[in-house]
């Protein structure tokens, strides 16, 4: 049995996200999703919550393909959500697609991933 193709939801234009910054996207249920833009215009999406103490990653400093949490300076890799050593933990990651300057997120993931306040990346890895 094959998986269904994702249904994509437009969330913003790439120009709506500051270079080396983030934009928050609200969901019907669960914490917001942070959509990040790197200096080379790559786009990534993570749950707007650091795996350490729940700090708002969207308010962190983006450098390279990582973001520094504003609370305790944990470095989180944008492509995987993994914390850099020596820290351990993983932010929930969301699939992203960019087409004609528009940023899309997977609607199914937005509706089902990390909707509980205590859900972690390990809980959503299926």
Buried (B, 14 or more C-beta within 10 A) or exposed (E): EEEEEBEBBEBBEBEEBEEBBBBBBEBEEBBBBBBBBBEEEEBBBBBBBBBBEBBBBBBBEBEEBBBBBBBEEBBBBBEBBBBEEEBEBBBBBBBBEBEEEBBBBBEBBBBEBBBEEEBBBEEBEE
